[in-house]
Amino acid sequence: MQKNDIISLLEGYKNGELTQEEVLNKLVYLPYKDLQFAKLDYHREIRVGYPEVIYCEGKELEHLKKIVEDMLKLDKNILATRVSKEAYRAICEVTDNLIYSEVARICVINPKDIKKEGLVAVVTGGTADIKVAEEAAITLETFGNNVDRIYDVGVAGIHRLFNNLERIRKANVVVAVAGMEGALASVVAGLVDVPVIAVPTSVGYGANFNGLSALLTMLNSCAAGVSVVNIDNGFGAGYIASLINKRVAEGVE
């Protein structure tokens, strides 16, 4: 529920279009709905501008279905991350109105057409990083951002990055996704005048330590303007990039 939804409720009651009971039934689950095994934070969109997102990994499938079933009552976009094939099939038992990306393991349930603003460039070092990049890209699009996907332009063939630099420089924020040694974020940040959100991935051979080497490289970047999220956290990068892009696009001072 957004602030505009509450204003509409209050105006509906004031104008006699809604009864007191109808308004209370809408507001009763603020600040959260207690399902015992989960407390759904329906107040979150009012506080921070974005609704609660379902993290599926580790959840019991029956719990997941009940969460989705309750959230559908609001008739809003629902974003679910780390959606395995089993979790996807469980969600399909509740609703077939969804878009699922098996690559990104992300699901948009009850998808709505929403206005998209600004521009975020999502850039990867290699093709193997696309699964994490797509998690970021779909998160961004679901939250109302235009996205330019620029994949496989890593430092091993840096001319590919230079050939796409004009596109990257049009963005308000860049999400740089890379495994191996994770140098992409530093290179990009040295070439653009916008924030770079660096996402280390677990792509790489043994000494990559499942993304730890890329994480450390990005944390130790000598290029200013780089912020780093956790290993494989495409969702977190997309969320942060959306916050920045929206404020730029809307001209918030």
Phi, psi and omega in degrees: 000131179259169179302320180298328178294319179292319178300317179298320178298314182295320179292323177298320178292317180300321183273002178080011181277338179232145176276165177301321180296319179296318179294315181297322178297330178283326187265349190299332183266011169270133010272348178203161177255124183266110175259014184074297180280347179208146176242103188282120188275077181286353178272348190298320182297327177291320184286312191242355176095348180229143180285167176296141179251141181274118172267112191276329186300128178092347180278143171295141184298324178293322176296316180301315181297319181291326177295312179299316181302318181287319182293333179296337181297337180278348180055051179235165167304133174239126179255128177238133182246164182052051182268107175287171177298324179294318178294321178299315180296325178294317179296322179297337176289339179266318180205147174256007179270081184203163174235123184242130173252108180293327179296311183275350185053047182227147186225130173255113184260138183055051186297140179239148172284121180231152178294134178252138186238161172055205179202132174238130175266126175252115190241137177240153174287317181220174179293328180294343180273356187297326182300322178284320179298321179293327174299317177294314185296316181291323174302312180300313182295321179295329179271006172092037179241143169284140184231135172247114180272124180230097191252150176064056179232041185286177189289344179292339174220070193294343176298332178294322177294314181298324179293341181249010186297324180298319177296316182297321183290348177281345186278154175278336179212149175241131171257115183254115186247122183204146173252218184049240180269350173072029184283346187305316184300318180296318180296313181297315183296334177280358185238352183234161181250030179231164179298144176243121175263114185266133179237106175285141177245163181276014178285127177151170179278184190316309184287356171290340179051048177055038175104351183295321180295319178294319178301313181294321177301313182293322177294330181262018182302136177273354178271128178287158177093010180255127170244147189237134173256180185287168182300129178065015184271069177297322179300312181300320179294317179297321180296311181296316180299324178295317178303316182289311184299319182297319181292323177292311184297326182270358177068033180285129179268000000 
